[in-house]
Amino acid sequence: NLKFTLDREPGNLEAKKMLDDYKTQGTDDNFMVTNIAEEKEINTFFRLNEPEVINNLSGDTTDDKQVFLRLRELRNKW
């Protein structure tokens, strides 16, 4: 999901940091868990109003629902 976010929103520094942290975490039971506040910073589906997300989409992006539908369509094929 982080890779998809960065594909859609390459300037998302929080997602880049989270992906780097994920790549360097150990394989023990101490795996990474996020909360809603973090998801709002790193998850494209929570960032429907971000200009970079909207500008990287084609089709109707007139409201949050349309942005979500465009993202969902892309994610289904990604």
N, C-alpha and C positions, 0 to 999 in steps of 0.2 A: 504493500500500500504506500509506503514511503517513496518507493521508486516511481509509482504512478503519480503521486503528488508532485514530485520533482520534474517529471515529464511535463506536467501541466503548468506548474508554477516553479520554474527553475530558480527564481530569486528567493524562495522560502528558506531563510537561513536556519530557522528552528528545525525544519524537516531535514536539512543537510546535517545538522548537528546530531539529531536523533538517529539518522542512518549511520553516521560514523560511530556513535555510541553503541548501536546495535551490532555493528560489524566487529567491535572490539570486546564485546561482553563475553564472559566465560561460558562454558557449556554446563555449569553446575545448575542447581535448582534456583539460583538467584537471577532468574530471567527478568527482562524489562517488562514493566506494566505501566500503562498510561492512564491518566484520568481525563475527565471531560475538558478541563481547562487546557491540558496539553493537546488534546485532540483538536480543539478549536484553533490551535496554532499550527498544527502539522497536517491535518487531514483536509484535503481538497473539498470533500463533501460538506465540511463545516465552514468553508471559506467562499461561499457562493457570491459574495459581494466584492471580492478582491479583483481589482482591475486586471492583474496579470492572468488570473484564471479565466475571466470573461474574454479578454483579448485573444487568448489562445484557443478559442472555440469558434467553430463555424456554425451557421444556422441561427435560429431565433434565441437570443439571450436577453429578452426584454424584461424578464423577472426571474426570481430565484428558482421557481419551478422549472422554467425552460433551461436555465443553467444546469440545474441538477439533472434533468433529462439528457442534455448533451453529454455531461460527464458520465452518466450511467451508461449511455450508449458506447462511449469510448472505452470505458472500463470493461464492459462485456466483451469487447474485441481485443483488448490489450494483452 
